[in-house]
Amino acid sequence: MKEFERKDYVNYRIEKSIETFEVAELLFTHSKWNSAINRLYYACFYAITALLVMNEIETKSHSGVKTQFFLNFVKTKKIDPIYGKLYSDLFDWRQKGDYGDFFDFEMKNVAPLMKPTSELLKLIKEEINK
């Protein structure tokens, strides 16, 4: 990927991340808990993908994104490990909410995730802009 393509891709993914977080907020407001978890996960996924691409780290799967994020940013403490745990939890809960039969999140599960997710997205944007 050429430098200008990388920057365009990173900007696109960050915009998508912001939009997806806004959708999560709407879903939260309307008590759509499983869908809110899904959108919180994808907001982080898009931002983390942008961060990895900006640093020329290639991945091919959601698990690969998670692994490379942990190896290159959480383990090195560029991103606080508390946010690594948040992303890991969102990764697992998104799958549970999307694919688990007869499983529904509740407000008590989703409410504590809103602010930390917003903080993680902000940290990722700051890391990209360094």
C-alpha positions, 0 to 999 in steps of 0.5 A: 500500500502506498503512503497516500493510500495508507493515509486515506484508508486510515482516515476512512476507518477512523470516520467509520469508527466514529460513525459506528460508535454514534450508532452504538449510542443510538442503540443504547438509547433504544435498549437494543443491548446486543446490537449496541455491543456489536457496534461498540466492538466494530467501532473499536475494530475499525479504529484498531485496524486503522492503527495497525495499517498506519503502522504497516502491520498486516492482518487477515482476520478479526483474531489477527487484529486482536493479536497484533493490537495486543502484541504491538500496543497493549503489551508495549503499554502504548495503550493501557492494558485496561483497554486491551481487556475492554477490546478482548471482552467486546470481541468475546461478547460480540460473538456471544451476542451475535451467535449465542442462541437465547442470549441477551445482554442487559443495560447493566452489561452495556452501560459500563462499556460506553465511556471506556469505549469512547476513551479507547477510540480517543487514545487510538486517534491520538496514537495515530496522530503521533 
